[in-house]
Every structure is written in C-alpha cells, then in structure tokens.
Amino acid sequence: MCFAVPLRLLEVDGSAGVCMMSGVSIEVRLDLLEDARPGDYVLVHAGFAIQLLDEDEAETTISMIGEMLEKSEREPSSQ
C-alpha cells in the first residue's frame, strides 16, 4: 500500500524543500513540481513532493488522516 501525506511547504532551495509535520522538519525533494513555493500544500510520498494541493483539499485530507489515527488508537488490534 502507498501512502502520501499533504504537508505545507515552508522553505524552498532549488529542488529541495522543507515541510513541517507535528513539529518536526521534513526535507522533501521538489524535482517533480515546477512551481512549488513556500506556503503551498504539497502531497509528499517517499520524500518527494508529487503534487500541489489547494488548501481546502489538503486540510480535509489532514483532518481525515487524524480521524483514522484516533480511531486506530481507540480500537484494539485484531491481530
């Protein structure tokens, strides 16, 4: 299964960028995007920003991921 996470881009330095997630800085590659700028939301998979997202779409996805994590923490594992 593949999983990509929407993150807000904080810094851009050529083809590298920095995003923040839960207070931790994450370096991402921007090689696959042409016009990523600080403040943009990017979809990150395996360290690469693979798509620009509009703010509403990104925040909705972030909220849904948070809900899934909360639910998985409340429910016992079936393994």
Backbone as numpy.savetxt, mean C-alpha at the origin, in Angstrom:
# Nx Ny Nz CAx CAy CAz Cx Cy Cz
-1.30 -17.07 -3.47 -2.14 -15.91 -3.47 -1.25 -14.67 -3.47
-1.61 -13.67 -4.25 -0.89 -12.41 -4.29 -1.66 -11.36 -3.49
-0.94 -10.44 -2.91 -1.56 -9.41 -2.10 -0.84 -8.10 -2.33
-1.57 -7.07 -2.70 -1.01 -5.73 -2.89 -1.69 -4.80 -1.90
-0.93 -3.83 -1.42 -1.42 -2.94 -0.37 -1.37 -1.49 -0.86
-2.46 -0.74 -0.67 -2.42 0.68 -1.02 -1.68 1.46 0.07
-0.72 2.27 -0.34 0.06 3.09 0.57 0.19 4.49 0.01
0.32 5.47 0.92 0.54 6.85 0.47 2.04 7.06 0.29
2.41 7.60 -0.86 3.79 7.87 -1.19 4.23 9.17 -0.51
5.30 9.09 0.27 5.78 10.26 1.01 6.93 10.97 0.31
7.84 10.19 -0.27 9.03 10.77 -0.91 9.28 10.06 -2.24
9.84 10.82 -3.18 10.23 10.25 -4.46 11.66 10.70 -4.75
12.51 9.73 -5.10 13.89 10.02 -5.48 14.21 9.17 -6.70
13.95 9.73 -7.87 14.14 8.98 -9.11 13.14 7.85 -9.20
13.65 6.63 -9.30 12.76 5.47 -9.40 12.55 4.78 -8.06
12.91 5.46 -6.98 12.67 4.92 -5.64 11.72 5.85 -4.90
10.98 5.26 -3.96 10.07 6.06 -3.15 10.01 5.53 -1.73
9.40 6.32 -0.87 9.21 5.92 0.52 7.73 6.08 0.85
7.16 5.03 1.43 5.79 5.04 1.92 5.83 4.77 3.41
4.71 4.98 4.08 4.62 4.70 5.51 3.45 3.76 5.73
3.68 2.75 6.59 2.61 1.83 6.96 2.75 1.52 8.45
1.73 1.87 9.21 1.71 1.62 10.66 2.95 2.20 11.34
3.36 3.37 10.90 4.50 4.05 11.51 5.86 3.58 11.04
5.90 2.67 10.08 7.16 2.12 9.57 7.37 2.60 8.14
8.56 3.14 7.86 8.90 3.56 6.50 9.19 2.34 5.64
8.65 2.36 4.44 8.84 1.25 3.51 9.37 1.80 2.20
10.51 1.28 1.74 11.05 1.69 0.46 10.35 0.91 -0.64
9.95 1.62 -1.68 9.28 0.99 -2.82 9.96 1.43 -4.11
9.87 0.58 -5.10 10.37 0.91 -6.43 9.23 1.52 -7.24
9.57 2.54 -8.01 8.57 3.25 -8.82 8.78 3.04 -10.31
9.60 2.05 -10.67 9.94 1.80 -12.08 8.73 1.57 -12.97
7.65 1.05 -12.42 6.48 0.69 -13.22 5.47 1.82 -13.37
5.74 2.95 -12.72 4.83 4.10 -12.78 5.59 5.30 -13.34
4.92 6.08 -14.16 5.58 7.23 -14.76 5.42 8.51 -13.94
4.26 8.72 -13.35 3.97 10.03 -12.76 3.66 9.99 -11.28
4.26 9.09 -10.53 3.98 9.03 -9.09 4.65 10.21 -8.39
3.87 10.88 -7.53 4.37 12.05 -6.80 4.04 11.90 -5.32
4.81 12.56 -4.45 4.47 12.53 -3.03 3.02 12.95 -2.82
2.34 12.20 -1.95 0.92 12.44 -1.69 0.01 11.50 -2.43
0.52 10.88 -3.52 -0.28 9.92 -4.26 -0.43 8.62 -3.47
-1.52 7.92 -3.71 -1.66 6.56 -3.20 -1.20 5.62 -4.31
-0.39 4.64 -3.92 0.09 3.65 -4.87 -0.24 2.26 -4.34
-0.48 1.34 -5.25 -0.72 -0.05 -4.90 0.63 -0.76 -4.95
1.07 -1.33 -3.81 2.42 -1.90 -3.70 2.32 -3.41 -3.57
3.10 -4.09 -4.42 3.20 -5.55 -4.39 4.66 -5.92 -4.54
5.17 -6.73 -3.61 6.55 -7.23 -3.67 7.56 -6.09 -3.80
7.28 -4.97 -3.13 8.22 -3.85 -3.14 8.11 -2.91 -4.32
7.20 -3.19 -5.24 7.01 -2.35 -6.42 5.65 -1.68 -6.38
5.63 -0.37 -6.64 4.37 0.34 -6.84 3.90 -0.04 -8.24
2.73 -0.68 -8.30 2.27 -1.21 -9.59 1.12 -0.43 -10.20
0.53 0.49 -9.40 -0.62 1.24 -9.92 -0.87 2.45 -9.04
-1.29 3.55 -9.66 -1.77 4.70 -8.91 -3.23 4.47 -8.55
-3.64 4.90 -7.35 -5.03 4.78 -6.92 -5.55 6.16 -6.55
-6.86 6.36 -6.76 -7.42 7.61 -6.25 -7.63 7.45 -4.74
-7.71 8.55 -4.05 -7.75 8.55 -2.59 -8.93 7.76 -2.02
-10.11 7.93 -2.60 -11.29 7.21 -2.11 -11.12 5.70 -2.23
-10.65 5.25 -3.39 -10.43 3.81 -3.60 -9.40 3.27 -2.62
-8.31 4.01 -2.43 -7.25 3.57 -1.51 -7.77 3.48 -0.07
-8.48 4.50 0.38 -8.97 4.51 1.75 -10.03 3.43 1.98
-10.86 3.16 0.99 -11.83 2.07 1.10 -11.11 0.73 1.23
-10.10 0.51 0.43 -9.35 -0.74 0.48 -8.62 -0.88 1.80
-7.99 0.19 2.29 -7.29 0.16 3.57 -8.27 -0.19 4.69
-9.45 0.39 4.65 -10.47 0.10 5.65 -10.88 -1.37 5.61
-11.08 -1.91 4.40 -11.46 -3.31 4.26 -10.37 -4.25 4.77
-9.12 -3.93 4.50 -8.02 -4.74 5.00 -8.01 -4.72 6.53
-8.22 -3.55 7.12 -8.29 -3.43 8.57 -9.40 -4.28 9.16
-10.57 -4.28 8.52 -11.70 -5.09 8.98 -11.36 -6.58 8.91
-10.72 -7.00 7.83 -10.33 -8.41 7.70 -9.36 -8.81 8.81
-8.38 -7.94 9.09 -7.41 -8.24 10.14 -8.08 -8.33 11.51
-8.98 -7.40 11.78 -9.70 -7.44 13.06 -10.51 -8.72 13.19
-11.19 -9.10 12.13 -12.01 -10.32 12.16 -11.14 -11.55 12.36
-10.00 -11.60 11.70 -9.13 -12.76 11.82 -8.53 -12.86 13.23
-8.34 -11.73 13.90 -7.82 -11.74 15.26 -8.88 -12.20 16.27
-10.15 -11.94 15.97 -11.25 -12.32 16.89 -11.62 -13.78 16.76
-11.50 -14.34 15.57 -11.94 -15.71 15.33 -10.79 -16.69 15.52
-11.05 -17.80 16.19 -9.99 -18.80 16.35 -9.64 -19.44 15.02
-8.41 -19.84 14.89 -7.94 -20.48 13.67 -8.58 -21.85 13.53
-8.92 -22.24 12.31 -9.54 -23.54 12.07 -8.50 -24.60 11.73
-7.22 -24.29 11.89 -6.17 -25.25 11.54 -5.85 -26.16 12.69
